[in-house]
Amino acid sequence: MKTYNELYLSTRNLLRQRGVEGFNLEARLLVAQAAGKTPNELLRDMNLYTTDAVEKKVLDYTARRWEFYGLPMIVTPDVLIPRMDTELMVDTAKALLTGRKMDARILDLCCGSGCIACAIGHELPATRLVAVDISASAIEVCRRNVALNRLISRVICMQADATSSPPLSLGKFDMIVSNPPYIESAEILTLDPSVRDFEPIWALDGGEDGLRFYRGILKYWRQLLKPGGYLLFEVGEGQSEAVKDMILAAGFASAETRKDTLGVERVVIGRMYGEDSELYTGF
C-alpha cells in the first residue's frame, strides 16, 4: 500500500511522461479529487497511507484526463467529458467580444467541469466569469480545473439551479453561456453505453422534449443580462429553430445560429435590446 506522497509522485511521473506541462499541479489535484480531500488536506496527509480504492480512482482519473481548447481538464464521473463540438461556444464568444467588450463579465450556466469558463477566461484575459452548476460534485471539479488553469483570480464557482431563480446579488452580465442537458428523457436509454453508463445522466437529461433547461434559463436568468448583452446556448441536432423561437418569444432583439464542423446548427445566439442591438456577424 502506498502513501499519498508515493501515489502523488507516481501520478506526477506518469503525467510528465505523457508530456503534460503542469504535471506537478495536475497530479496534486487528481490525487486530492480521488481521495475526497482538498489540496491543503492532501498536503497535510502526504505521509499517511492511502487505500487500493483511492489508487484505482487515481489511475482511472489519469486515464480519463482530457483537454479542451488546448487546456488540461480534470474529468471525473461527476461531469461530462468535454467535447470538441462545444469548442464552438468559445469561438463564438471570442468573436462576439473581441474588439467590442474585452473586459466582459460572463456567466456560465450548467458549467459541469468548467471547460467553457476556463477556455473563455484563458482566451480573453480581461474577462471575469461566474460558473454555476446544480451539482456540488461538479462544482468541486470545476474549482479544480479553474485552479489547474491558473484562473482563480477571475473565475468564481458556485452552486445554483439553472431552472429556478438565481441567487441574490449576482449582478449583471455582458454574456451568458450555457451548454445545458438537452437530450430527451426517452432517448437516454438509447445512448451509446460509453455515454449512458459512464457519464452522469442528470447532466444529459433535458426533460420530455429536451428543452426544459432552455425554458428555465430564459424564464429566470435572462434578467441578469445587461442591455445589448448576449445569450449563447449549445443545442442538440434539430433543436436550433425551437430554441431560437423561445429566445425571441422571451423578448430578445434577435436570434441566430452558428454551425459546427459537421454543419449542424450547434450554437444559438440571442441579443438583448440595447443601444446597439445589431448582432456582430463577422465570422
C-alpha positions as CSV (number, residue, x, y, z in Angstrom):
1,M,0.0,0.0,0.0
2,K,1.3,3.4,-1.0
3,T,1.4,6.7,1.0
4,Y,-0.3,9.7,-0.5
5,N,3.1,11.1,-1.3
6,E,4.1,7.9,-3.2
7,L,0.8,8.0,-5.1
8,Y,1.3,11.7,-6.0
9,L,4.9,11.0,-7.2
10,S,3.9,8.1,-9.4
11,T,1.0,10.1,-10.9
12,R,3.3,13.1,-11.4
13,N,5.8,10.9,-13.3
14,L,3.1,9.4,-15.5
15,L,1.8,12.8,-16.4
16,R,5.3,14.1,-17.1
17,Q,6.0,11.1,-19.4
18,R,2.8,11.9,-21.3
19,G,4.1,15.5,-21.9
20,V,1.6,17.2,-19.6
21,E,3.0,20.7,-19.0
22,G,1.6,21.3,-15.5
23,F,2.3,17.8,-14.2
24,N,3.0,18.8,-10.6
25,L,-0.2,20.7,-10.0
26,E,-2.3,18.3,-12.0
27,A,-1.0,15.3,-10.1
28,R,-1.9,17.0,-6.8
29,L,-5.4,17.8,-8.0
30,L,-6.0,14.4,-9.3
31,V,-4.9,12.6,-6.1
32,A,-6.9,15.1,-4.0
33,Q,-10.0,14.5,-6.1
34,A,-9.7,10.7,-5.8
35,A,-9.2,10.9,-2.1
36,G,-12.0,13.3,-1.4
37,K,-9.7,15.9,0.0
38,T,-8.9,19.5,-0.6
39,P,-5.4,20.2,-1.9
40,N,-4.4,21.5,1.5
41,E,-5.7,18.4,3.2
42,L,-3.7,16.3,0.8
43,L,-0.5,18.2,1.7
44,R,-1.3,17.6,5.4
45,D,-1.8,13.9,4.9
46,M,1.1,13.1,2.5
47,N,2.8,10.7,4.8
48,L,-0.4,8.7,5.6
49,Y,-1.2,5.5,3.8
50,T,-3.9,5.6,1.1
51,T,-6.2,2.7,0.0
52,D,-6.4,0.5,-3.0
53,A,-9.7,2.1,-3.9
54,V,-8.1,5.6,-4.0
55,E,-5.2,4.4,-6.1
56,K,-7.6,2.8,-8.5
57,K,-9.5,6.1,-8.7
58,V,-6.3,8.0,-9.5
59,L,-5.5,5.6,-12.3
60,D,-9.0,6.0,-13.7
61,Y,-8.9,9.8,-13.5
62,T,-5.5,9.8,-15.1
63,A,-6.7,7.7,-17.9
64,R,-9.7,10.0,-18.3
65,R,-7.6,13.2,-18.4
66,W,-8.8,15.4,-21.3
67,E,-8.0,18.6,-23.0
68,F,-10.5,21.3,-24.1
69,Y,-9.5,24.2,-26.3
70,G,-5.9,23.2,-25.7
71,L,-6.3,23.4,-21.9
72,P,-5.9,20.4,-19.5
73,M,-9.1,19.3,-17.9
74,I,-9.7,17.0,-14.9
75,V,-12.7,14.8,-15.7
76,T,-14.4,12.6,-13.2
77,P,-17.6,10.5,-13.3
78,D,-19.4,13.5,-11.8
79,V,-19.1,15.6,-15.0
80,L,-19.5,15.2,-18.8
81,I,-16.4,14.6,-20.9
82,P,-15.6,17.9,-22.8
83,R,-16.4,17.5,-26.5
84,M,-14.9,19.2,-29.5
85,D,-18.4,20.4,-30.6
86,T,-18.5,22.6,-27.5
87,E,-15.4,24.5,-28.6
88,L,-17.7,26.4,-31.0
89,M,-19.2,28.1,-27.9
90,V,-15.8,29.5,-27.1
91,D,-15.1,30.5,-30.7
92,T,-18.4,32.3,-30.8
93,A,-17.9,34.1,-27.5
94,K,-14.5,35.3,-28.6
95,A,-15.8,36.6,-32.0
96,L,-18.6,38.5,-30.3
97,L,-16.5,40.1,-27.7
98,T,-13.0,40.7,-29.2
99,G,-12.6,44.3,-30.0
100,R,-16.0,45.2,-28.6
101,K,-16.1,44.2,-24.9
102,M,-12.8,42.6,-23.9
103,D,-13.5,43.0,-20.2
104,A,-16.9,41.4,-20.3
105,R,-18.5,39.8,-17.2
106,I,-19.7,36.3,-18.2
107,L,-22.0,33.8,-16.6
108,D,-21.6,30.1,-17.4
109,L,-24.7,28.1,-16.5
110,C,-24.7,24.3,-16.2
111,C,-20.9,24.6,-16.2
112,G,-20.0,21.0,-15.4
113,S,-16.2,20.6,-15.5
114,G,-15.9,24.3,-16.1
115,C,-14.3,23.7,-19.5
116,I,-16.2,26.6,-21.2
117,A,-15.4,29.1,-18.4
118,C,-11.8,28.1,-18.3
119,A,-11.4,28.4,-22.1
120,I,-13.1,31.8,-22.3
121,G,-11.1,33.0,-19.3
122,H,-7.8,31.9,-20.9
123,E,-8.6,33.3,-24.4
124,L,-9.9,36.6,-23.1
125,P,-7.7,37.5,-20.2
126,A,-9.6,40.7,-19.2
127,T,-12.9,38.8,-18.7
128,R,-14.4,37.9,-15.3
129,L,-16.6,34.8,-15.0
130,V,-19.1,33.1,-12.7
131,A,-19.5,29.3,-13.3
132,V,-22.7,27.8,-11.9
133,D,-23.9,24.2,-11.6
134,I,-26.6,22.4,-9.5
135,S,-24.2,19.6,-8.6
136,A,-21.8,20.1,-5.7
137,S,-19.6,17.4,-7.1
138,A,-19.4,19.1,-10.5
139,I,-18.6,22.5,-8.8
140,E,-15.7,20.8,-7.0
141,V,-14.3,19.5,-10.3
142,C,-14.9,23.0,-11.8
143,R,-12.9,24.6,-9.0
144,R,-10.0,22.3,-9.5
145,N,-9.9,22.9,-13.2
146,V,-10.0,26.7,-12.5
147,A,-7.0,26.2,-10.2
148,L,-5.2,23.9,-12.7
149,N,-5.5,26.6,-15.4
150,R,-4.5,29.4,-13.0
151,L,-7.8,31.3,-13.2
152,I,-8.7,31.5,-9.6
153,S,-8.5,35.3,-9.5
154,R,-11.1,35.7,-12.3
155,V,-13.5,32.7,-12.1
156,I,-15.9,32.2,-9.3
157,C,-17.6,28.8,-9.0
158,M,-21.0,28.5,-7.2
159,Q,-23.8,26.0,-6.8
160,A,-27.3,27.0,-8.1
161,D,-30.2,25.6,-10.1
162,A,-30.4,27.0,-13.7
163,T,-34.2,26.2,-13.7
164,S,-35.1,28.4,-10.7
165,S,-34.5,31.9,-9.6
166,P,-30.8,32.9,-9.4
167,P,-29.1,33.8,-6.1
168,L,-29.4,37.4,-5.0
169,S,-26.7,39.9,-5.6
170,L,-25.1,38.2,-8.6
171,G,-25.2,41.4,-10.5
172,K,-25.4,41.9,-14.3
173,F,-23.6,40.2,-17.1
174,D,-22.5,41.1,-20.6
175,M,-22.9,37.5,-21.7
176,I,-24.5,34.3,-20.5
177,V,-23.2,31.0,-22.0
178,S,-24.8,27.6,-21.4
179,N,-24.4,24.0,-22.6
180,P,-27.3,22.5,-20.6
181,P,-28.7,19.0,-20.6
182,Y,-30.7,18.7,-23.9
183,I,-31.3,15.1,-24.6
184,E,-35.0,14.0,-24.4
185,S,-35.7,11.7,-21.4
186,A,-36.9,8.9,-23.6
187,E,-33.7,8.9,-25.6
188,I,-31.4,8.4,-22.6
189,L,-31.7,4.6,-22.7
190,T,-30.8,4.6,-26.4
191,L,-27.5,6.3,-25.9
192,D,-24.2,4.5,-26.6
193,P,-23.2,2.6,-23.4
194,S,-19.9,4.6,-23.3
195,V,-22.0,7.7,-22.6
196,R,-25.0,6.2,-20.8
197,D,-23.1,4.1,-18.3
198,F,-20.1,6.3,-17.5
199,E,-21.4,9.9,-17.6
200,P,-23.9,11.5,-15.2
201,I,-27.4,11.1,-16.5
202,W,-28.6,14.3,-14.8
203,A,-26.1,16.2,-17.0
204,L,-27.7,14.7,-20.1
205,D,-31.5,14.6,-19.4
206,G,-33.2,17.7,-20.8
207,G,-36.7,16.6,-19.9
208,E,-39.5,15.2,-22.0
209,D,-38.8,17.3,-25.1
210,G,-35.1,18.1,-24.3
211,L,-35.9,21.9,-23.8
212,R,-36.6,22.1,-20.1
213,F,-33.3,23.9,-19.2
214,Y,-33.7,26.5,-22.1
215,R,-37.1,27.4,-20.7
216,G,-35.8,27.7,-17.2
217,I,-32.8,29.8,-18.1
218,L,-34.9,32.2,-20.3
219,K,-37.5,32.5,-17.5
220,Y,-35.3,33.1,-14.5
221,W,-31.8,34.2,-15.7
222,R,-32.3,36.4,-18.7
223,Q,-32.9,39.3,-16.3
224,L,-29.2,39.2,-15.4
225,L,-28.2,40.3,-18.9
226,K,-27.2,43.9,-19.5
227,P,-28.9,45.8,-22.3
228,G,-27.3,44.6,-25.5
229,G,-26.0,41.5,-23.8
230,Y,-25.6,38.1,-25.4
231,L,-27.0,34.7,-24.6
232,L,-25.2,31.7,-26.1
233,F,-26.8,28.2,-26.0
234,E,-25.4,25.0,-27.2
235,V,-28.2,22.9,-28.6
236,G,-28.7,19.3,-29.9
237,E,-29.2,18.4,-33.5
238,G,-32.6,19.6,-34.7
239,Q,-33.2,21.9,-31.7
240,S,-32.0,25.2,-33.0
241,E,-35.2,26.5,-34.5
242,A,-37.2,25.7,-31.4
243,V,-34.6,27.5,-29.2
244,K,-34.4,30.5,-31.5
245,D,-38.2,30.8,-31.3
246,M,-38.1,30.6,-27.4
247,I,-35.4,33.3,-27.3
248,L,-37.4,35.7,-29.5
249,A,-40.6,35.0,-27.5
250,A,-38.7,35.9,-24.3
251,G,-38.2,39.4,-25.7
252,F,-34.7,39.3,-27.2
253,A,-33.9,41.6,-30.1
254,S,-32.6,38.9,-32.4
255,A,-31.5,35.2,-32.6
256,E,-29.2,33.4,-35.0
257,T,-27.1,30.3,-35.1
258,R,-23.6,29.1,-35.7
259,K,-22.8,25.7,-37.3
260,D,-20.2,23.2,-36.1
261,T,-17.7,21.3,-38.3
262,L,-20.4,18.8,-39.4
263,G,-22.8,21.6,-40.5
264,V,-25.1,21.2,-37.5
265,E,-26.6,24.4,-36.1
266,R,-24.9,23.9,-32.7
267,V,-24.8,27.4,-31.1
268,V,-27.8,29.7,-30.8
269,I,-27.1,33.4,-30.1
270,G,-29.6,35.8,-28.6
271,R,-29.0,39.5,-28.3
272,M,-30.9,41.7,-25.8
273,Y,-32.2,45.1,-26.8
274,G,-29.8,47.9,-26.1
275,E,-28.3,51.0,-27.6
276,D,-26.9,48.8,-30.4
277,S,-28.8,45.6,-30.8
278,E,-27.3,44.6,-34.2
279,L,-25.6,41.3,-33.9
280,Y,-21.9,41.0,-34.9
281,T,-21.8,38.6,-37.8
282,G,-18.2,38.8,-39.0
283,F,-17.2,35.1,-38.5
